[in-house]
Amino acid sequence: MTPPRDFADHGPCVEELAREFAKQDAASSEALIETLATQAIRQWRLDDATFWQRVKFQARMIRARHGSGAAISRH
């Protein structure tokens, strides 16, 4: 999965990206999201930073809902 470059590139779909991040190792996916949010903040792209925080939260919710070993599907 190639992360979007900016807010205009990723659009409003938090759920789809969150599902992809939830499929990955929690520590590495959260580190990547944190990096993306930090870069956005440094460039004053607050919509992007907010988006990445929403993706992180949603991915955590998906992992919690499905457990750490369960397969994550697109229901």
N, C-alpha and C positions, 0 to 999 in steps of 0.2 A: 504494500500500500504506500503510495506516495502522498505525503501530507500536503494539503493545500498551501499555497504561498501566502495568501492574504484573505481577508474577509470576503472580498469580491469573488475569490476563487472557490471558497467553500460553501457559500450560500447559507441557507438557514437550517440545513439538515444535521442537527446534532446527533440524533438517534443513529443514523447510518454509520457515521464515524465512530461513535461510542461503541457500537457493536464490534467494529473492526478492532478497536483498541482493547476491548474486553476479551477478545480471543487470544491476545498476546499475553506474555508474562506481565503480571501487574506492576512489578517494580520498574521494568524497562519501559513499558508503555507510559506510566505516569511520569517517568523522568523525561521522556520525549515530549509529552504534553507540557510539562513544566518549562522545558527549554523553549518551546514554541510560544508559550504565554509570556515568558521573560523577554524574548526577542520583540514581541509585539509591544510590550510595555516600554521597552527602551526606545522604540520608534514611535511612541505615542499613538499606536493603533489600538485604542482601548476597546473598540468593537471586537477586534481579533482576540485580545486578551480575555475578554469576557466569554467569547465563544469557546476558547480552549478550556477555560475553567468549567463551563457547562458540559463539554465533552468529557472531561475528567470525572465530574460528579456522576454523569449518566453511566459511564463505563463502570464506575464503582457500584452503582445500583444494579446494573446488569450482572456483574460478578456475584454480588450478594444474593440476588434473586436465583441465580443458577448454581451457586456453589462453585468452589474453585476447580473441581474436577469435571463438572458437567459440560456437555457440549452446548454451545450457544447458537441458537438458530434464529431465524428471522420471523418470528410469529407475528 
